[in-house]
Amino acid sequence: MAATSELLLTLRNPDSGWLATLIVALAEAQADPTFTCHHQSLLANLCNGQPVSLVLRAAALQRSLDFERRLENEHGDLAATG
């Protein structure tokens, strides 16, 4: 509960946009059954101060763009059938 209260207080700060974005993304990921315990462990290691290398950042950006395109295609398919 203390962590939740502290996070809620921190989110009131106008400069907490990145924190808010990461929390929303994490909540979405946790609701996705393909986000495994292994993924959670890797993310926890990264959040514990491990720096993000340029190679990792580039690979993540590419995967993120691919994911965004897939979501757009699925949305387009749903709109066409609806």
trRosetta pair geometry for C-beta under 8 A, 3 or more apart (Angstrom, degrees):
i j d omega theta_ij theta_ji phi_ij phi_ji
1 4 5.5 -55 -152 37 37 113
1 5 6.2 36 153 -19 70 105
2 5 5.7 -54 -147 38 32 110
2 6 6.2 31 155 -18 66 108
3 6 5.7 -56 -145 39 30 111
3 7 6.2 30 155 -19 65 108
4 7 5.8 -56 -146 38 28 110
4 8 6.2 30 155 -20 64 106
5 8 5.7 -52 -146 35 30 111
5 9 6.4 29 154 -17 63 106
6 9 5.7 -55 -149 37 31 111
6 10 6.2 31 152 -19 65 108
7 10 5.5 -55 -145 38 32 113
7 11 6.2 36 155 -24 66 105
7 19 7.7 -163 -152 163 87 125
7 23 7.2 124 -177 -98 131 144
8 11 5.7 -53 -147 32 30 113
8 12 7.3 41 150 -30 58 95
9 12 6.0 -46 -166 13 37 115
10 13 6.0 -40 -174 10 48 115
10 16 5.6 137 146 -110 78 143
10 19 6.4 -66 130 125 118 166
11 16 5.1 -153 -123 113 40 152
11 19 6.6 -135 -92 103 74 119
11 20 5.8 101 -135 -81 101 97
11 23 7.8 -45 -89 14 125 157
12 16 7.5 63 48 14 27 143
13 16 4.5 102 71 -27 92 108
14 17 7.9 4 165 -39 49 91
16 19 4.5 -48 -172 44 85 120
16 20 5.7 92 126 -28 89 96
17 20 5.7 -57 -148 36 30 111
17 21 6.3 29 156 -19 65 107
18 21 5.6 -54 -146 37 33 113
18 22 6.2 31 156 -18 67 106
19 22 5.9 -57 -148 38 29 109
19 23 6.3 30 155 -20 65 107
20 23 5.8 -55 -148 35 30 111
20 24 6.4 28 156 -17 65 106
21 24 5.9 -56 -149 37 30 109
21 25 6.3 27 154 -16 65 109
22 25 5.6 -55 -144 40 32 111
22 26 6.1 33 156 -20 66 107
23 26 5.7 -54 -145 37 29 111
23 27 6.3 31 155 -20 64 105
24 27 5.8 -54 -148 35 30 111
24 28 6.4 30 153 -17 63 106
25 28 5.7 -55 -150 37 31 112
25 29 6.2 32 152 -20 65 107
26 29 5.5 -53 -145 37 32 113
26 30 6.2 33 156 -20 66 105
26 43 7.8 146 -115 165 102 153
27 30 5.8 -53 -146 35 29 111
27 31 6.7 27 154 -17 61 107
28 31 5.9 -62 -155 36 31 109
28 32 6.7 30 149 -24 65 108
29 32 5.6 -59 -154 30 36 113
29 35 4.3 128 174 -107 82 162
29 39 7.5 -132 175 127 124 134
30 35 6.4 -94 -84 90 27 141
30 40 7.9 65 -98 -93 83 116
32 35 4.6 84 78 -6 98 105
35 39 5.1 -106 -164 76 65 148
35 40 7.0 86 153 -52 91 85
36 39 4.9 110 54 4 68 97
36 40 7.1 -124 107 -1 43 88
37 40 5.4 -52 -148 37 36 115
37 41 6.3 40 151 -23 67 103
38 41 5.7 -52 -149 33 31 112
38 42 6.6 32 152 -18 63 104
39 42 5.7 -54 -150 36 33 111
39 43 6.3 31 153 -18 66 108
40 43 5.7 -56 -148 39 31 112
40 44 6.3 35 152 -23 65 105
41 44 5.6 -50 -146 33 32 113
41 45 6.6 34 153 -19 63 102
42 45 5.8 -54 -154 34 32 112
42 46 6.5 31 150 -18 64 106
43 46 5.5 -55 -150 37 34 113
43 47 6.2 30 154 -17 68 108
44 47 5.7 -57 -145 40 31 109
44 48 6.4 34 154 -26 64 107
45 48 5.8 -57 -151 30 31 113
45 50 5.6 19 146 -3 80 142
46 50 5.2 -83 -118 62 42 110
46 52 6.9 48 -157 -79 110 88
52 56 5.4 -127 -167 86 73 123
52 57 5.3 87 147 -63 112 96
53 56 4.5 94 56 8 84 102
53 57 6.8 -148 93 -6 43 87
54 57 5.6 -53 -144 38 32 113
54 58 6.2 33 157 -20 66 106
55 58 5.9 -54 -147 36 28 110
55 59 6.4 25 155 -15 63 108
56 59 5.8 -57 -146 39 30 109
56 60 6.1 28 156 -17 66 110
57 60 5.8 -58 -145 40 28 110
57 61 6.2 31 155 -22 64 106
58 61 5.7 -52 -146 34 29 112
58 62 6.5 29 155 -18 63 104
59 62 5.8 -54 -151 35 31 111
59 63 6.4 28 153 -15 65 107
60 63 5.7 -55 -145 40 32 109
60 64 6.1 37 154 -23 65 108
61 64 5.6 -55 -146 36 29 115
61 65 6.4 30 155 -18 64 104
62 65 5.8 -54 -149 35 30 110
62 66 6.4 31 152 -18 64 106
63 66 5.6 -54 -149 37 33 114
63 67 6.2 36 151 -22 66 106
64 67 5.6 -52 -147 35 31 114
64 68 6.4 34 152 -21 64 104
65 68 5.6 -50 -146 34 32 114
65 69 6.5 35 153 -19 63 103
66 69 5.8 -54 -151 35 31 112
66 70 6.5 32 151 -20 64 105
67 70 5.7 -53 -150 35 32 113
67 71 6.5 32 152 -18 64 104
68 71 5.8 -54 -150 36 31 111
68 72 6.4 32 152 -19 65 105
69 72 5.6 -54 -148 37 32 112
69 73 6.3 33 153 -19 66 105
70 73 5.7 -53 -148 36 31 111
70 74 6.4 30 154 -17 65 106
71 74 5.7 -54 -146 38 31 110
71 75 6.2 33 153 -20 65 106
72 75 5.6 -54 -147 37 30 112
72 76 6.2 33 153 -20 64 106
73 76 5.6 -54 -147 37 31 113
73 77 6.3 33 153 -19 65 104
74 77 5.6 -51 -147 36 32 112
74 78 6.4 33 153 -18 64 105
75 78 5.7 -55 -150 37 31 111
75 79 6.3 32 152 -20 65 106
76 79 5.7 -52 -145 36 31 112
76 80 6.3 32 155 -21 64 107
77 80 5.8 -55 -147 35 30 112
77 81 6.5 15 158 -8 64 110
78 81 6.1 -66 -147 43 29 101
78 82 5.8 22 159 -20 68 117
79 82 5.9 -61 -136 39 26 108
